[in-house]
């Protein structure tokens, strides 16, 4: 899994671009959760009104983790245990988020998620960000 500037350059395969994109994406999601009006604020979490504002704190933590991983990728330290733990935690959280969201949409009544359906492009973009996080955090550069 790789999105790089120059595919012939070894530095492009270290994941720094993906981690930078995820940092910005999670920061945007955190801002959306905290500052956006409803129903848009519920999009990053799919948790509804009560928990959507609190979910912004987790997204801020994920953004900081992705920034640390980006810095580690730039320094060639992404395979160190600290950064494996950080990216593994975000990957686990992203996989749980995707699984729970898919299960909720498949098993629950769609009327319960009218707010998410009202802002479908933002909902799809949110799920794609979690899919990018899962793909980026589970792939490792060669040591």
C-alpha positions, 0 to 999 in steps of 0.5 A: 500500500503506497501513495508516493511522490516519485515511485522510483525514489526509495523515500517515497515508499516509507509512508510519510505521505500517507501519515501526513494525509492521515494527520490532516484527515484526523485533525479535520475530523476532530474539528468537525466533531467539535465545531460543526453543527449537527448533523455534520458533527456526527459524521466522524463517529456515527455515534449520534449527538451525545458522543460525537463531541467527545469523539473529537478528543480521540481523533485528536489523539489519532492525529498526534499518533499519525504525526509521530509516525510520519516523523518516524518514517522521515527519520527511518525509525518506523520499525521501532517498537514505539511507532509499531505500537502507535500505528498498531493502535490506530489500525486496531481502532480503525478496523473496529470503527469500520466493522461497527459502522458496517454492522450498524448500517447493515443491522439497524433501521436506516431511520436511526441514521438519518443524520448520516444519510443527510450528509452522505459524501462526508460519511463516505469520506470519513469511512475512506479515511479510516480505510486509509488508516487501516491500510497505512498502519498495517503495512510496514516499510522494509527494515 
